[in-house]
Amino acid sequence: MLLRHTTKDVAERSALTVNPAKTCQPIGAMYAALGIHGCLPHSHGSQGCCAYHRSTLTRHYKEPVMAATSSFTEGSSVFGGQSNLLQAINNMFTIYEPEVVAVHTTCLSETIGDDIVQIADKANEKGSIPAGKYVIHANTPSYVGSHVTGFSNMTKAMVSYFASPSDDKLRTINIVPGWVEPADMRHIKMLCKDMSVDTIMFPDTSDVLDAPQTGSHEMYPKGGVTVSQLKRIGKSQATIALGETASADAAKELDVKCKVPFEVMELPIGLKATDRFINSLRKVARVEVPESITNSRGKLVDMITDMHQYLHGKRVALWGDPDQLVSLTEFLVDLDMKPVYIFTGTPGKKFLERTEKALQGKVPEAKVRQGANADMFLMHQWIKNEPVDLLIGNTYGKYIARDEDIPFIRHGFPIMDRVGHSYFPTVGYCGAMRFLEKMINTLLDRKDRDAPEESFELTL
Ligand code: SF4
């Protein structure tokens, strides 16, 4: 009973969050920055922020995450961090030789009001930024938004710093994948390749945060979108932005700056969302859907048909990032499951409306919460009052799962106590099959555990 103080009685709270369903903006900025090839993320703040953000990413991806820090002391907290950042930029390019330094701010440097553009200009005047190398930045105060906001801000910065308008258009389609796993990014690229669509994906953390073990340490693994690719995104035919919260701002910025039309779609998690993504690719690139993709879809439909009986009517509690939640909700509803509690700590417009649409009017009892009042404590209280059959969310749900004895599938960020999430996709038809497999097997394990002797079946 680790959460023994969670009561069944729900008291309205307006100024207290207990176990928020979100984390810091800079973590997202750091993750996005790692999706640029040869990029060294830099945290403009105190060492503690950087250590926390790096360790969270390292624990989730099981990879060493490199990032530098301005190492604020009491002096920088009072007088500002300009001299620390100037020194840091010089050190980073001299010692670690990155292609790009991606600076993000923290609560402290935002409160002081450090002007990163002015400091980077000064570093350039001093000759600390070698020719052909870049310093980009995103403002990521953690007292607003969440890790997803930070991801979105750094992705938008890639457009602001590198894209340039051109009448000379290429055949490429930009894909802004949103905050998904490296394996998801790889799978989306593979689907595009199978459809013969030339793409530029940004950011792209595949082969960065799921790089193979080669026996030698690579400071900059081979993956990531390159600077030369980022310089070409303004020449692409169109942009497909996956996930309103994480990707729409970058796509809009590119349209404003370079007149590249865009479409914002939900993440391709589940049958319908993947159908829409494939259809959109087909239309925008004017290509046919190959048989291999049609076959994958057929397998998913077959699996749903075979196992639907074990999913029907199951009540589920979901928490995590808005873009993931909307697509998952739609998928669960299509499986005739009941996502009854849906929680995200990430603020932002349209989430409630998008979730409502994903629920398709089929789960009238569903309760959706967003923002500071959407915390794990409240979700636990609701579960105590009206239990669920399955929990789906990040590692922080394990306490509720244990206390309430509810089957639990880890999904989202962060997952610090299991493996596999960064290697196996949940997007696309194959990803949906993997997600289904996890749900069905988890529910069947529980059925076996609880079955009385006389109905303990060999074949399910
Ligand atoms: S909340 Fe602010 S001060 Fe705390 S770790 Fe995050 S960025 Fe740093």
Boltz pocket constraint, residues with backbone or C-beta under 6 A from the ligand:
constraints:
  - pocket:
      binder: B
      contacts: [[A, 24], [A, 25], [A, 26], [A, 45], [A, 48], [A, 49], [A, 52], [A, 105], [A, 106], [A, 107], [A, 108], [A, 140], [A, 142], [A, 143]]
      max_distance: 6.0
